[in-house]
Amino acid sequence: MINMRQWVQDVINSPVRITIPIMTNPGIEVSGYTVEKAVKNGRVHFDAIYKLNEKYPIAAACTSIMDLTVEAEAFGSQISFSENEVPNVIGRLISDYEGVEALKVPSLQTGRVPEYLKANKLAADYITNKPVFAGCIGPFSLAGRLYDMSNMMIALYTEPETIQLLLEKCTRFITEYIHAIKETGVNGVIIAEPAAGLVSNEDCSQYSSLYIRKIVEGIQDENFMIVLHNCGNTGHCTAAMVETRSAGLHFGNKIDMAQALKECPTDILVMGNIDPVGVLQQETPEKIKQETLELLHLTAGSKNFVLSTGCDVPPLIPVENIEAYYNALDEFNRK
């Protein structure tokens, strides 16, 4: 078992930079499966994690697929699947206070939750030389998927009691889910809360960070680390993210990484933020290497910085593009 508090300190004290990209989809392709197969089958999901780790051992930790539909599906949302694209939530599950009140917090045996727990358990059992991070959605983002994000943004001001009740139910389920994730033996979880970046720092604090902090206080310990991901934050709600007391904060490609580092405590890991689509998927290997090196030099004065992608790496990334990203880190560390 890895002591994650010591691991964080070791990362901060290390003379070289590490990287933890949120990257599982390329492992699906290495394994010869489709995205649809991986998000429905825990064994296939694990195989993608394992094979990708074999191919790119330079990564300092492994991550599972960032699938923000698993929890919504468990509540009853309809999900659209396709062979080589991440799943999507279809339609709106609830639309008023009565609907929220009647909404049942689902069992962890519902939908694809057991398959994701299976993938995490296998990863924890077979990858023991580095941390493994599971993934789940955050309460605010889950509420937005159940209520419809546009309608929820209005309801925050017109009927806040409805959204608060929904957030309580979402938090209850996510807390139970993360407890189960922890029991699989993985070393942490990345909570994806991108929708919280759509509101002000004050609202992010009230409707997201308050609930995340409850999760952190009840689950995070020396052997289990929580990383909060908010790729919707453009810099306006970093303070609210810090309030959660997560041991790691993960930022998207729209933020000024140097400024974010100034606003974060130096004893937590701050991760980001190479654009997974605009750079890793669409640029040339030369441009990817240049962008990655520029970010590493920009953040060189912050020992708690961890190179990462700004969000989950999409399917069908050229192999040479992934290699350019890792080669940039290797070159930076050698110099």
DOPA-59271 format. One record per residue: x, y, z of N, C-alpha, C, O in turn. Coordinates in steps of 0.05 Angstrom, whole numbers, padded with zeros to 5 digits, always signed. Example, Ala and Ser with C-alpha at 12.3 -4.5 7.8 and 13.67 -1.06 7.14 Angstrom:
2
+00264-00114+00156+00246-00090+00156+00264-00066+00156+00285-00066+00169/+00257-00045+00142+00273-00021+00143+00258+00001+00157+00268+00023+00161/
***
This chain:
335
+00017-00024+00000+00000+00000+00000+00018+00025+00000+00037+00027+00015/+00010+00044-00017+00026+00069-00019+00015+00090+00000-00009+00095+00000/+00032+00101+00016+00024+00124+00033+00023+00149+00015+00043+00159+00006/-00002+00158+00009-00005+00179-00011+00004+00206-00001+00012+00224-00016/+00002+00210+00025+00012+00236+00036+00043+00238+00032+00053+00259+00025/+00056+00215+00037+00085+00215+00033+00091+00216+00003+00111+00229-00005/+00075+00203-00013+00079+00204-00042+00077+00233-00053+00093+00241-00069/+00057+00248-00043+00055+00276-00051+00080+00292-00043+00090+00307-00059/+00089+00287-00019+00113+00301-00010+00138+00293-00026+00155+00310-00032/+00139+00268-00034+00161+00258-00050+00161+00272-00078+00182+00278-00089/+00137+00275-00089+00134+00288-00115+00144+00317-00113+00158+00327-00130/+00136+00331-00091+00143+00359-00087+00174+00361-00083+00186+00381-00093/+00186+00342-00070+00214+00343-00064+00232+00333-00087+00256+00335-00086/+00219+00321-00107+00234+00308-00129+00249+00329-00146+00238+00351-00151/+00273+00324-00154+00288+00343-00171+00278+00342-00200+00286+00360-00216/+00261+00323-00207+00251+00322-00235+00221+00324-00235+00207+00320-00215/+00210+00332-00258+00181+00334-00262+00169+00307-00268+00182+00289-00280/+00145+00303-00258+00130+00278-00266+00106+00286-00282+00099+00310-00284/+00093+00266-00295+00069+00271-00309+00048+00251-00303+00054+00227-00300/+00023+00260-00300+00000+00242-00297-00022+00252-00316-00040+00266-00308/-00020+00244-00341-00041+00252-00360-00066+00236-00355-00065+00213-00347/-00089+00249-00359-00114+00234-00357-00118+00221-00384-00130+00232-00403/-00108+00197-00386-00105+00184-00412-00111+00154-00410-00094+00139-00400/-00134+00146-00418-00141+00117-00418-00150+00108-00446-00145+00085-00454/-00163+00126-00460-00174+00119-00487-00152+00108-00506-00158+00089-00520/-00128+00119-00506-00108+00107-00524-00101+00078-00516-00094+00062-00533/-00105+00071-00491-00101+00043-00482-00122+00024-00493-00116+00001-00498/-00146+00035-00498-00167+00019-00510-00158+00010-00538-00162-00012-00547/-00147+00029-00553-00138+00024-00580-00114+00004-00580-00112-00013-00597/-00096+00008-00561-00073-00011-00559-00083-00039-00554-00071-00058-00564/-00105-00042-00538-00116-00068-00532-00132-00080-00554-00139-00103-00553/-00139-00063-00574-00154-00074-00597-00185-00074-00592-00199-00089-00606/-00194-00058-00573-00223-00058-00567-00235-00031-00576-00220-00013-00584/-00261-00028-00573-00275-00003-00578-00280+00011-00552-00280-00001-00531/-00286+00037-00554-00293+00053-00530-00318+00041-00517-00320+00038-00493/-00338+00034-00534-00363+00023-00524-00358-00002-00508-00371-00006-00487/-00341-00019-00517-00335-00044-00503-00322-00038-00476-00328-00051-00456/-00303-00019-00476-00288-00013-00452-00306+00000-00430-00302-00006-00406/-00325+00017-00438-00341+00030-00418-00364+00012-00408-00379+00020-00390/-00367-00011-00420-00387-00030-00411-00376-00055-00398-00391-00070-00384/-00350-00060-00401-00338-00084-00391-00313-00078-00374-00294-00067-00384/-00315-00084-00348-00293-00078-00330-00267-00091-00336-00246-00079-00332/-00267-00115-00346-00243-00129-00354-00229-00115-00377-00205-00112-00377/-00245-00107-00397-00234-00093-00420-00223-00065-00411-00202-00057-00420/-00238-00052-00394-00229-00026-00383-00202-00029-00369-00184-00013-00374/-00200-00049-00352-00174-00054-00339-00152-00060-00358-00130-00049-00356/-00158-00076-00378-00138-00083-00398-00126-00058-00412-00103-00057-00418/-00144-00039-00417-00135-00014-00429-00116+00001-00411-00095+00012-00420/-00122+00002-00385-00105+00016-00365-00078+00001-00364-00057+00014-00364/-00079-00025-00363-00055-00041-00359-00036-00039-00384-00012-00035-00382/-00048-00042-00408-00032-00041-00432-00020-00014-00437+00003-00011-00446/-00035+00007-00430-00024+00034-00434-00001+00039-00415+00019+00052-00422/-00003+00028-00391+00019+00031-00371+00044+00016-00381+00066+00025-00377/+00040-00007-00393+00062-00022-00405+00075-00006-00427+00100-00005-00429/+00059+00007-00444+00070+00021-00467+00083+00048-00459+00103+00055-00471/+00072+00061-00439+00084+00087-00430+00089+00087-00400+00074+00100-00385/+00109+00072-00391+00114+00070-00362+00124+00096-00350+00126+00099-00326/+00130+00116-00367+00139+00142-00357+00118+00156-00340+00125+00173-00323/+00093+00151-00345+00071+00163-00329+00074+00155-00300+00079+00132-00294/+00072+00175-00282+00077+00170-00253+00053+00157-00239+00055+00149-00216/+00030+00156-00253+00007+00143-00241-00011+00134-00265-00009+00144-00287/-00030+00116-00259-00049+00107-00279-00076+00119-00272-00083+00123-00249/-00092+00123-00293-00119+00134-00289-00139+00117-00304-00133+00105-00325/-00163+00116-00293-00185+00101-00307-00199+00120-00326-00192+00144-00328/-00217+00110-00342-00232+00126-00361-00248+00147-00347-00262+00142-00328/-00247+00172-00357-00264+00193-00346-00290+00192-00361-00294+00205-00382/-00309+00177-00350-00335+00173-00362-00356+00187-00344-00362+00177-00322/-00367+00210-00353-00385+00225-00336-00414+00218-00341-00432+00234-00337/-00419+00193-00349-00446+00184-00352-00453+00160-00334-00477+00154-00331/-00434+00148-00321-00438+00124-00305-00458+00130-00282-00477+00115-00277/-00453+00152-00268-00470+00159-00245-00498+00168-00253-00518+00161-00241/-00499+00183-00275-00526+00192-00285-00542+00168-00294-00566+00167-00290/-00529+00149-00307-00543+00124-00316-00554+00109-00291-00576+00098-00293/-00538+00108-00270-00547+00094-00246-00573+00107-00235-00590+00093-00224/-00576+00133-00237-00600+00147-00228-00623+00143-00247-00646+00148-00239/-00618+00134-00271-00640+00129-00290-00638+00143-00316-00656+00140-00333/-00617+00159-00321-00615+00174-00346-00610+00155-00369-00598+00134-00366/-00619+00163-00392-00614+00148-00417-00587+00156-00428-00580+00179-00428/-00572+00136-00436-00544+00141-00446-00542+00132-00475-00552+00111-00483/-00528+00149-00490-00522+00142-00518-00493+00132-00520-00474+00144-00510/-00490+00109-00533-00464+00096-00537-00456+00095-00567-00474+00093-00584/-00431+00098-00572-00421+00093-00599-00394+00080-00597-00381+00080-00576/-00385+00067-00619-00361+00051-00618-00336+00066-00609-00321+00056-00592/-00331+00089-00620-00306+00103-00615-00309+00131-00604-00292+00148-00609/-00331+00136-00590-00335+00162-00577-00344+00157-00548-00356+00136-00542/-00338+00176-00530-00347+00173-00503-00377+00175-00501-00389+00188-00517/-00389+00161-00482-00419+00161-00480-00429+00189-00473-00415+00206-00463/-00455+00193-00479-00469+00218-00473-00496+00214-00460-00509+00194-00465/-00503+00232-00442-00530+00231-00430-00550+00243-00449-00545+00264-00461/-00573+00230-00452-00594+00239-00469-00618+00249-00453-00627+00235-00435/-00627+00273-00458-00651+00283-00446-00648+00291-00417-00626+00293-00406/-00671+00296-00405-00672+00307-00378-00688+00287-00360-00710+00279-00368/-00677+00280-00337-00689+00260-00320-00710+00272-00302-00732+00261-00298/-00705+00296-00291-00723+00309-00272-00725+00338-00278-00707+00350-00291/-00748+00351-00270-00753+00378-00278-00765+00396-00257-00770+00420-00262/-00770+00385-00233-00782+00402-00212-00776+00390-00184-00764+00369-00182/-00785+00405-00164-00780+00396-00136-00792+00369-00130-00779+00352-00117/-00816+00364-00140-00829+00339-00135-00813+00316-00147-00811+00294-00135/-00802+00320-00171-00786+00300-00184-00760+00294-00168-00752+00271-00166/-00748+00315-00158-00724+00312-00142-00730+00297-00116-00716+00279-00107/-00753+00305-00104-00761+00292-00079-00766+00262-00082-00761+00247-00064/-00777+00255-00105-00783+00227-00111-00759+00211-00120-00760+00186-00121/-00738+00225-00127-00714+00212-00138-00701+00194-00117-00695+00203-00095/-00696+00169-00124-00683+00151-00106-00653+00150-00110-00644+00150-00133/-00639+00150-00089-00609+00146-00091-00604+00117-00098-00612+00099-00083/-00591+00112-00121-00589+00085-00131-00569+00067-00115-00552+00077-00101/-00572+00042-00118-00554+00022-00107-00528+00022-00124-00528+00030-00147/-00506+00014-00112-00481+00011-00126-00481-00013-00145-00461-00018-00159/-00503-00028-00145-00505-00051-00163-00520-00042-00189-00526-00059-00206/-00526-00017-00192-00542-00007-00214-00524+00000-00238-00502+00010-00235/-00535-00005-00262-00522+00003-00287-00494-00009-00290-00489-00032-00285/-00475+00009-00298-00448+00000-00303-00429+00005-00279-00405+00000-00281/-00440+00014-00256-00423+00018-00233-00407-00006-00225-00383-00004-00220/-00419-00031-00224-00403-00054-00217-00380-00059-00236-00359-00069-00228/-00383-00053-00262-00361-00057-00281-00338-00038-00276-00315-00045-00280/-00345-00013-00268-00323+00006-00262-00309-00001-00237-00284+00002-00235/-00323-00011-00217-00310-00021-00193-00293-00045-00199-00271-00048-00187/-00302-00062-00217-00285-00085-00225-00259-00076-00238-00238-00087-00232/-00261-00056-00256-00237-00046-00269-00217-00035-00249-00193-00039-00251/-00228-00020-00229-00211-00009-00208-00198-00030-00191-00174-00028-00185/-00213-00051-00184-00202-00073-00168-00180-00087-00183-00159-00093-00171/-00184-00093-00208-00163-00106-00224-00138-00089-00226-00115-00099-00224/-00142-00063-00231-00119-00044-00233-00103-00043-00207-00079-00043-00207/-00118-00042-00185-00104-00042-00158-00089-00068-00153-00068-00067-00141/-00100-00090-00162-00087-00116-00158-00062-00120-00175-00043-00132-00166/-00062-00109-00199-00041-00116-00218-00022-00093-00224-00001-00098-00236/-00028-00069-00215-00009-00046-00218-00002-00037-00190-00017-00022-00178/+00021-00045-00181+00028-00040-00153+00053-00023-00150+00061-00016-00127/+00065-00015-00172+00090+00001-00170+00085+00031-00172+00105+00046-00171/+00061+00039-00176+00054+00067-00177+00024+00071-00170+00009+00052-00170/+00016+00095-00163-00012+00099-00155-00031+00095-00179-00024+00099-00202/-00055+00086-00172-00077+00083-00192-00099+00101-00182-00108+00100-00159/-00109+00119-00200-00130+00137-00194-00156+00128-00209-00156+00126-00234/-00177+00123-00194-00203+00119-00206-00215+00146-00214-00202+00167-00211/-00239+00146-00225-00252+00171-00232-00281+00170-00226-00294+00149-00226/-00293+00194-00221-00322+00196-00218-00330+00225-00223-00312+00243-00224/-00355+00229-00226-00365+00256-00231-00369+00270-00204-00373+00257-00183/-00369+00297-00204-00375+00312-00180-00405+00317-00177-00420+00315-00196/-00414+00325-00153-00443+00329-00147-00456+00350-00165-00478+00345-00175/-00443+00373-00169-00455+00394-00185-00458+00386-00214-00479+00391-00226/-00438+00373-00224-00439+00364-00252-00459+00342-00256-00473+00341-00277/-00461+00324-00236-00482+00303-00238-00510+00314-00237-00527+00306-00252/-00514+00333-00219-00540+00346-00217-00548+00359-00243-00571+00358-00251/-00528+00372-00256-00533+00385-00282-00541+00365-00303-00557+00372-00321/-00531+00341-00302-00538+00321-00322-00565+00309-00317-00579+00301-00335/-00574+00309-00292-00600+00298-00285-00622+00319-00290-00644+00312-00298/-00616+00344-00284-00636+00365-00284-00635+00381-00311-00654+00396-00317/-00614+00378-00326-00607+00393-00350-00593+00418-00341-00603+00434-00325/-00569+00422-00352-00551+00443-00342-00563+00471-00346-00562+00487-00327/-00575+00477-00369-00586+00503-00373-00609+00509-00353-00610+00531-00342/-00626+00490-00349-00648+00493-00330-00638+00495-00302-00650+00510-00285/-00617+00481-00295-00606+00482-00268-00594+00509-00262-00596+00519-00240/-00581+00521-00282-00569+00548-00278-00591+00568-00271-00586+00586-00255/-00614+00566-00283-00637+00583-00276-00647+00577-00248-00653+00595-00232/-00650+00551-00242-00661+00542-00217-00644+00549-00193-00654+00551-00171/-00618+00553-00198-00601+00561-00176-00611+00586-00162-00607+00591-00138/-00624+00604-00178-00633+00630-00168-00663+00631-00164-00673+00646-00147/-00678+00615-00179-00707+00616-00177-00718+00595-00157-00739+00600-00144/-00705+00573-00154-00714+00552-00135-00690+00537-00123-00686+00513-00128/-00673+00551-00108-00648+00539-00098-00653+00515-00080-00636+00497-00079/-00676+00514-00067-00682+00491-00049-00684+00465-00066-00677+00444-00055/-00693+00467-00090-00695+00443-00108-00667+00433-00114-00662+00409-00112/-00649+00451-00121-00622+00443-00129-00606+00434-00104-00590+00415-00107/-00611+00446-00082-00597+00437-00057-00605+00408-00050-00588+00393-00041/-00631+00402-00052-00640+00375-00047-00628+00355-00067-00620+00333-00059/-00627+00363-00092-00615+00346-00112-00585+00342-00107-00575+00320-00110/-00571+00363-00099-00543+00361-00093-00538+00343-00069-00518+00327-00068/-00555+00344-00050-00552+00326-00026-00555+00297-00035-00539+00280-00025/-00573+00291-00053-00577+00263-00062-00554+00254-00080-00544+00232-00078/-00544+00272-00097-00521+00266-00114-00496+00261-00096-00481+00243-00101/-00493+00278-00076-00469+00275-00058-00471+00249-00043-00450+00236-00038/-00495+00241-00034-00498+00216-00019-00489+00193-00037-00475+00175-00027/-00498+00193-00062-00491+00171-00079-00461+00171-00085-00448+00150-00084/-00450+00194-00092-00421+00196-00099-00404+00188-00075-00383+00175-00078/-00412+00196-00051-00397+00188-00027-00397+00157-00024-00376+00146-00018/-00420+00145-00028-00421+00115-00026-00404+00103-00048-00390+00083-00043/-00405+00114-00072-00389+00104-00094-00359+00106-00089-00344+00087-00093/-00350+00129-00078-00322+00133-00073-00312+00115-00050-00290+00105-00051/-00330+00110-00031-00323+00091-00010-00318+00063-00022-00298+00050-00015/-00335+00056-00041-00331+00030-00054-00306+00030-00072-00292+00009-00073/-00301+00052-00084-00276+00055-00100-00252+00051-00082-00233+00037-00089/-00252+00064-00059-00230+00062-00040-00226+00033-00032-00203+00024-00029/-00247+00018-00028-00245-00010-00019-00233-00028-00041-00225-00050-00034/-00233-00019-00066-00220-00035-00087-00190-00036-00084-00177-00054-00094/-00179-00017-00069-00150-00016-00065-00135+00004-00082-00111+00007-00079/-00150+00020-00099-00136+00041-00114-00127+00063-00095-00136+00063-00071/-00110+00080-00104-00097+00099-00086-00110+00127-00085-00103+00144-00070/-00130+00131-00102-00144+00157-00102-00165+00158-00123-00170+00139-00138/-00178+00181-00125-00199+00185-00144-00197+00214-00155-00191+00232-00140/-00202+00217-00181-00204+00243-00193-00233+00249-00196-00248+00236-00211/-00243+00269-00181-00271+00278-00182-00273+00299-00204-00262+00321-00201/-00288+00294-00225-00291+00312-00247-00315+00330-00242-00338+00321-00241/-00310+00356-00239-00332+00375-00233-00331+00398-00253-00329+00422-00245/-00331+00393-00279-00328+00414-00299-00350+00435-00299-00345+00458-00305/-00375+00426-00293-00398+00445-00293-00395+00467-00273-00406+00488-00276/-00380+00462-00251-00376+00482-00230-00361+00506-00241-00361+00527-00228/-00347+00503-00263-00333+00525-00275-00351+00545-00290-00342+00566-00299/-00377+00538-00292-00396+00555-00306-00408+00576-00289-00421+00595-00298/-00403+00574-00262-00414+00594-00244-00392+00610-00230-00369+00604-00234/-00400+00630-00215-00381+00648-00202-00367+00633-00180-00374+00611-00172/-00345+00645-00169-00331+00633-00147-00349+00629-00123-00348+00608-00110/-00366+00648-00118-00384+00646-00095-00404+00623-00098-00408+00608-00080/-00415+00621-00122-00434+00599-00127-00420+00572-00129-00431+00551-00120/-00395+00572-00139-00380+00547-00140-00375+00538-00111-00376+00514-00106/-00369+00556-00094-00364+00550-00066-00389+00538-00053-00388+00518-00038/-00412+00551-00058-00437+00544-00045-00449+00518-00056-00460+00502-00041/-00447+00514-00083-00461+00492-00096-00443+00469-00104-00453+00448-00112/-00417+00472-00102-00399+00450-00109-00379+00445-00087-00379+00422-00076/-00363+00464-00080-00341+00460-00061-00351+00451-00034-00338+00434-00020/-00373+00461-00025-00385+00454+00001-00390+00423+00002-00384+00411+00023/-00400+00412-00020-00406+00384-00021-00381+00367-00025-00378+00345-00014/-00363+00377-00042-00337+00363-00046-00322+00361-00020-00310+00340-00014/-00322+00383-00005-00307+00383+00020-00317+00362+00039-00301+00349+00054/-00344+00358+00040-00355+00337+00057-00344+00309+00049-00338+00293+00066/-00342+00305+00023-00332+00280+00013-00302+00277+00021-00294+00256+00031/-00287+00298+00017-00258+00298+00024-00254+00292+00053-00238+00275+00061/-00269+00306+00070-00266+00303+00099-00273+00275+00109-00263+00265+00129/-00292+00262+00094-00300+00235+00103-00284+00212+00091-00286+00190+00101/-00269+00217+00070-00256+00195+00055-00226+00198+00052-00212+00178+00055/-00216+00222+00046-00188+00225+00041-00172+00220+00067-00178+00230+00088/-00150+00204+00063-00132+00199+00086-00104+00193+00075-00099+00198+00052/-00087+00183+00092-00059+00179+00083-00056+00158+00061-00036+00159+00047/-00075+00141+00058-00073+00120+00037-00092+00125+00013-00092+00109-00006/-00108+00147+00014-00127+00152-00008-00128+00182-00013-00135+00198+00005/-00122+00190-00037-00119+00218-00045-00142+00226-00063-00149+00211-00082/-00153+00249-00059-00174+00260-00076-00162+00283-00093-00150+00301-00082/-00166+00282-00119-00158+00303-00138-00184+00315-00149-00201+00300-00160/-00187+00341-00147-00210+00354-00158-00203+00366-00185-00185+00382-00188/-00218+00357-00206-00215+00367-00233-00237+00386-00241-00261+00379-00237/-00230+00410-00250-00250+00429-00260-00239+00443-00284-00225+00463-00283/-00245+00431-00308-00235+00443-00333-00252+00467-00342-00245+00480-00361/-00274+00472-00327-00290+00495-00334-00280+00521-00321-00288+00543-00328/-00262+00518-00302-00250+00541-00288-00231+00555-00306-00210+00544-00314/-00236+00581-00312-00218+00597-00328-00200+00614-00311-00185+00631-00321/-00202+00610-00284-00186+00626-00266-00204+00640-00245-00194+00651-00225/-00230+00640-00250-00248+00655-00233-00257+00640-00208-00267+00652-00189/-00253+00613-00207-00262+00598-00184-00241+00580-00172-00247+00559-00161/-00216+00587-00176-00194+00572-00164-00195+00572-00133-00190+00552-00120/-00203+00595-00122-00205+00597-00093-00226+00578-00082-00221+00565-00061/-00248+00574-00096-00268+00555-00088-00258+00527-00089-00265+00510-00072/-00242+00520-00109-00230+00494-00111-00211+00488-00088-00212+00466-00076/-00196+00508-00080-00177+00505-00057-00192+00499-00032-00183+00484-00014/-00216+00510-00029-00233+00507-00005-00239+00478+00001-00245+00470+00024/-00239+00461-00020-00247+00433-00016-00227+00417+00000-00233+00395+00010/-00202+00427+00002-00180+00413+00016-00172+00387+00002-00162+00369+00015/-00178+00385-00023-00168+00362-00038-00138+00362-00039-00126+00383-00039/-00126+00338-00039-00096+00337-00039-00084+00344-00066-00060+00348-00068/-00101+00345-00086-00092+00352-00113-00114+00368-00127-00138+00362-00124/-00106+00387-00143-00125+00402-00160-00116+00400-00189-00092+00403-00195/-00135+00394-00207-00129+00389-00235-00144+00410-00252-00168+00413-00250/-00128+00424-00269-00139+00447-00284-00140+00441-00314-00124+00426-00325/-00159+00454-00327-00163+00451-00356-00145+00470-00372-00131+00486-00361/-00147+00467-00398-00129+00482-00415-00136+00512-00419-00121+00526-00431/-00158+00521-00408-00166+00549-00411-00155+00566-00389-00159+00591-00389/-00141+00555-00370-00131+00571-00347-00102+00578-00351-00087+00564-00365/-00094+00600-00338-00066+00608-00337-00053+00591-00315-00058+00596-00291/-00037+00572-00322-00026+00553-00303-00008+00567-00282-00008+00559-00259/+00007+00586-00291+00025+00600-00273+00010+00615-00252+00017+00615-00228/-00012+00628-00260-00029+00642-00241-00043+00623-00222-00045+00629-00198/-00053+00601-00232-00066+00581-00215-00047+00571-00193-00055+00568-00171/-00022+00567-00201-00002+00558-00181+00002+00578-00159+00006+00571-00136/+00000+00604-00166+00003+00625-00146-00020+00625-00126-00016+00632-00102/-00043+00616-00135-00067+00616-00118-00071+00591-00102-00090+00589-00086/-00054+00571-00107-00058+00545-00093-00036+00541-00072-00014+00550-00075/-00043+00527-00050-00023+00520-00030+00000+00504-00042-00004+00489-00061/+00023+00508-00031+00047+00495-00042+00050+00466-00032+00068+00452-00042/+00032+00458-00014+00035+00430-00004+00014+00411-00016+00011+00388-00008/+00000+00421-00037-00017+00403-00053-00007+00402-00081+00007+00420-00090/-00014+00381-00096-00006+00378-00123-00025+00394-00141-00049+00393-00138/-00013+00408-00160-00028+00424-00179-00022+00414-00207+00001+00414-00216/-00043+00405-00221-00039+00390-00246-00052+00403-00270-00072+00416-00267/-00039+00400-00293-00050+00411-00318-00028+00414-00338-00005+00406-00333/-00033+00427-00361-00060+00432-00372-00058+00433-00403-00069+00451-00415/-00043+00413-00414-00040+00412-00444-00067+00405-00456-00080+00386-00448/-00076+00421-00475-00102+00417-00488-00103+00389-00502-00088+00384-00520/-00121+00372-00493-00122+00345-00504-00132+00343-00533-00126+00325-00547/-00149+00363-00540-00160+00363-00568-00144+00382-00586-00133+00374-00606/-00144+00408-00578-00131+00428-00595-00102+00424-00599-00091+00433-00619/-00088+00411-00580-00059+00406-00582-00054+00377-00588-00044+00370-00609/-00060+00359-00568-00052+00331-00571-00065+00317-00595-00052+00300-00607/-00090+00323-00600-00103+00309-00622-00098+00323-00649-00096+00309-00670/-00097+00350-00650-00098+00364-00675-00071+00375-00684-00068+00382-00708/-00052+00378-00666-00026+00390-00674-00006+00369-00683-00010+00345-00680/+00016+00379-00694+00038+00361-00703+00054+00353-00678+00054+00367-00658/+00070+00331-00680+00087+00324-00658+00106+00346-00650+00112+00350-00626/+00116+00361-00670+00135+00383-00664+00122+00404-00647+00134+00415-00628/+00097+00411-00654+00083+00432-00640+00075+00422-00612+00076+00438-00593/+00068+00397-00609+00061+00386-00583+00086+00387-00564+00083+00394-00541/+00108+00379-00575+00133+00380-00559+00139+00408-00550+00147+00413-00527/+00136+00427-00568+00141+00455-00562+00123+00466-00540+00131+00478-00521/+00097+00460-00543+00077+00469-00524+00082+00457-00496+00080+00471-00476/+00089+00432-00496+00095+00418-00470+00119+00429-00457+00119+00434-00433/+00140+00434-00472+00165+00445-00461+00160+00474-00450+00171+00481-00430/+00144+00489-00465+00138+00516-00456+00123+00516-00429+00129+00532-00412/+00105+00497-00426+00090+00495-00401+00109+00487-00378+00107+00497-00356/+00127+00468-00384+00145+00459-00363+00164+00482-00354+00171+00484-00331/+00173+00498-00373+00191+00520-00366+00175+00542-00351+00186+00554-00333/+00150+00547-00359+00133+00567-00346+00129+00560-00317+00127+00578-00300/+00127+00534-00311+00120+00526-00284+00144+00515-00268+00142+00503-00247/+00168+00520-00279+00192+00508-00268+00197+00517-00239+00210+00502-00224/+00187+00540-00231+00192+00550-00204+00173+00538-00183+00175+00544-00159/+00154+00522-00192+00134+00511-00173+00138+00481-00170+00133+00466-00189/+00148+00473-00147+00156+00445-00143+00132+00426-00141+00134+00402-00144/+00108+00438-00136+00084+00421-00133+00069+00418-00159+00047+00408-00159/+00081+00427-00181+00067+00425-00207+00071+00397-00219+00093+00386-00218/+00049+00386-00230+00050+00360-00243+00040+00364-00271+00017+00372-00276/+00056+00357-00291+00048+00359-00319+00025+00340-00324+00026+00316-00317/+00005+00350-00338-00018+00333-00344-00032+00344-00369-00025+00365-00379/-00053+00331-00377-00070+00341-00398-00092+00358-00385-00098+00355-00361/-00104+00375-00400-00125+00393-00389-00151+00378-00383-00167+00388-00368/-00154+00355-00395-00178+00339-00391-00172+00311-00401-00149+00305-00407/-00192+00294-00403-00188+00267-00413-00180+00267-00442-00192+00282-00458/-00159+00252-00448-00150+00250-00476-00171+00234-00492-00178+00212-00485/-00180+00245-00515-00201+00232-00530-00190+00207-00545-00166+00203-00547/-00208+00191-00556-00200+00169-00572-00186+00178-00598-00188+00201-00606/-00171+00159-00610-00159+00163-00636-00137+00185-00637-00136+00200-00656/-00121+00187-00616-00098+00205-00616-00075+00191-00630-00069+00168-00623/-00062+00203-00650-00039+00191-00663-00017+00184-00642-00011+00199-00624/-00005+00160-00646+00015+00150-00627+00039+00170-00626+00049+00175-00604/+00047+00181-00649+00070+00199-00649+00064+00224-00633+00083+00237-00623/+00039+00232-00631+00032+00256-00615+00035+00250-00585+00044+00267-00570/+00027+00226-00577+00030+00219-00549+00060+00217-00542+00068+00226-00521/+00075+00205-00560+00104+00203-00555+00117+00230-00554+00137+00234-00539/+00108+00250-00569+00120+00276-00569+00116+00289-00542+00133+00303-00531/+00093+00285-00530+00086+00295-00503+00106+00284-00482+00117+00298-00466/+00109+00257-00483+00127+00244-00464+00156+00251-00469+00172+00254-00451/+00164+00254-00495+00191+00261-00502+00199+00289-00492+00221+00294-00484/+00179+00307-00492+00184+00334-00482+00191+00333-00452+00209+00347-00443/+00176+00317-00437+00182+00314-00408+00209+00302-00404+00225+00312-00387/+00216+00282-00419+00242+00269-00417+00265+00289-00423+00285+00289-00409/+00261+00304-00444+00282+00324-00451+00285+00345-00429+00307+00353-00422/+00262+00355-00418+00263+00375-00397+00278+00364-00373+00294+00378-00361/+00272+00340-00365+00285+00329-00341+00314+00323-00345+00330+00326-00326/+00322+00315-00369+00350+00310-00374+00367+00336-00373+00390+00335-00366/+00354+00358-00381+00369+00384-00381+00369+00396-00353+00381+00418-00350/
***
